[in-house]
């Protein structure tokens, strides 16, 4: 679905057309954050096994932080003169990724799948940072701070999946199911 995202007004110093491009970039980050915090909550509710409490308690602060990221991005969209479309229908119709595919599973299996989820979100953030940097340093700065936090969350996840020798159990996995299976093998 394509939208004309060019606002009728925007912040001083940014052309309306450039603001429209930023709004488009931020709109996809908003969808990614809304999807991610719901996925993290799903994992929080559906982890089982001997690592349950560690993963269950590790996830909630990530949920809170990602919700805050979504709010910051939505407010930036509004400041740029756009509409922060945060409805489930917009998310589902505009996202370029599939729904999280793991149900009730061992905590480490979920972390294997989350590693791939975070890889997708981080890659999307890097692209957004690059595009925003060509237009607006304030938006770029917002995204860079969020990128750092997301990379830290992925590091927390990966610490459960890494061997003492530095090998990542999910290395080379191409699907959440495959990553979950590889993660489950180490638990």
C-alpha positions in Angstrom: 0.0 0.0 0.0 1.5 3.4 -0.9 0.6 6.6 0.9 1.2 10.2 0.1 3.1 11.0 3.3 4.0 14.6 2.4 2.7 16.7 5.3 1.0 20.1 4.9 3.6 21.5 7.3 6.7 20.3 9.0 9.5 21.4 11.4 11.5 24.4 10.3 14.5 23.7 8.1 13.1 20.5 6.5 11.3 20.6 3.1 7.8 19.1 3.2 8.9 16.4 0.6 11.9 15.4 2.7 9.7 15.3 5.8 7.4 13.0 3.9 10.3 10.6 3.2 11.2 10.7 6.9 7.6 10.0 7.9 7.7 7.0 5.7 10.9 5.7 7.3 9.6 6.3 10.8 6.2 4.7 10.0 8.0 1.4 9.3 10.0 1.8 12.5 6.8 2.4 14.4 5.3 -0.8 12.9 8.5 -2.7 13.7 8.5 -1.5 17.3 4.8 -2.3 17.8 5.3 -5.7 16.4 8.5 -6.3 18.5 6.9 -5.3 21.8 4.0 -7.6 21.1 6.3 -10.4 20.1 8.4 -9.9 23.2 5.3 -10.1 25.4 4.3 -13.3 23.5 7.7 -14.8 24.4 7.3 -13.6 28.0 4.0 -15.5 28.3 5.1 -18.6 26.5 8.5 -19.6 27.7 9.0 -22.8 29.7 11.8 -24.9 30.9 14.7 -24.6 33.3 15.7 -21.1 32.0 12.1 -19.8 32.4 12.6 -17.2 35.1 15.7 -15.8 33.7 14.2 -15.2 30.3 10.8 -14.3 31.6 12.3 -11.5 33.7 14.8 -10.4 31.1 12.0 -9.8 28.5 9.8 -7.3 30.4 12.3 -4.4 30.5 12.9 -4.9 26.8 9.1 -4.7 26.3 8.9 -1.4 28.2 11.9 0.1 26.4 10.5 -0.9 22.9 7.1 0.6 23.8 8.9 3.8 24.7 10.8 3.7 21.4 7.4 3.3 19.6 6.1 6.4 21.5 9.2 8.4 20.6 8.9 7.5 16.9 5.2 8.3 16.8 5.7 11.7 18.4 8.5 12.4 15.9 6.1 11.5 13.1 3.5 14.0 14.5 6.2 16.7 15.0 7.1 16.3 11.3 3.4 16.9 10.4 2.5 13.3 9.8 0.0 10.8 11.1 1.4 8.2 13.5 -0.6 5.2 12.3 -0.4 2.7 15.1 -3.4 0.5 14.5 -3.1 -3.3 14.1 -4.5 -3.1 10.6 -1.9 -0.7 9.4 0.9 -2.8 11.0 -0.3 -6.0 9.4 -1.0 -4.5 5.9 2.2 -2.5 5.7 4.8 -4.7 7.3 7.3 -6.6 5.2 7.9 -9.5 7.6 5.9 -12.5 8.8 4.3 -13.0 12.2 6.4 -14.6 14.9 6.1 -18.3 14.4 7.0 -19.9 17.8 4.3 -20.8 20.4 4.9 -22.4 23.8 8.5 -23.4 23.8 11.7 -23.8 25.8 13.1 -20.5 26.8 16.3 -21.0 24.9 14.4 -22.0 21.8 12.5 -18.7 22.0 15.8 -16.9 22.4 17.1 -18.6 19.3 14.1 -17.3 17.3 14.3 -13.8 19.0 17.9 -13.6 17.8 16.6 -13.6 14.2 13.8 -11.2 15.1 16.3 -8.8 16.5 18.6 -9.2 13.5 15.7 -8.1 11.3 14.8 -5.1 13.5 18.5 -4.0 13.8 19.0 -4.2 10.0 15.9 -2.1 9.5 17.1 0.4 12.0 20.5 0.7 10.4 18.8 1.4 7.0 16.6 4.0 8.7 19.5 5.7 10.4 21.3 6.0 7.0 18.2 7.4 5.3 17.4 9.8 8.1 21.0 11.0 8.2 20.6 12.3 4.7 17.7 14.5 5.7 17.6 15.4 9.4 20.1 15.0 12.2 17.5 15.2 15.0 15.7 12.1 13.6 19.0 10.4 12.9 20.0 11.0 16.6 16.7 9.5 17.9 17.2 6.4 15.8 20.9 6.0 16.7 20.0 5.9 20.4 17.3 3.3 19.7 19.7 1.3 17.6 22.2 1.1 20.5 19.5 -0.2 22.9 18.3 -2.8 20.4 21.8 -4.1 19.8 22.2 -4.4 23.6 19.0 -6.4 23.8 20.2 -8.7 21.1 23.4 -9.1 22.9 21.4 -10.2 26.0 19.6 -12.7 23.9 22.8 -14.0 22.2 24.6 -14.4 25.5 22.3 -17.4 26.2 23.1 -18.8 22.7 26.8 -18.4 22.6 29.4 -21.1 23.5 32.4 -20.3 25.7 34.4 -20.5 22.4 32.3 -17.7 20.9 30.2 -19.8 18.5 26.5 -18.7 18.2 24.1 -21.6 18.2 21.8 -19.8 15.7 24.6 -18.9 13.3 23.5 -19.5 9.7 19.8 -20.1 10.7 17.4 -18.8 8.1 14.1 -19.1 9.8 12.7 -18.6 13.3 11.9 -22.3 13.5 15.4 -23.4 12.6 16.9 -20.9 15.0 14.6 -22.1 17.8 15.6 -25.7 17.1 19.3 -24.8 17.3 18.7 -22.9 20.5 16.8 -25.8 22.0 19.7 -28.1 21.3 21.9 -26.2 23.8 19.5 -26.1 26.7 
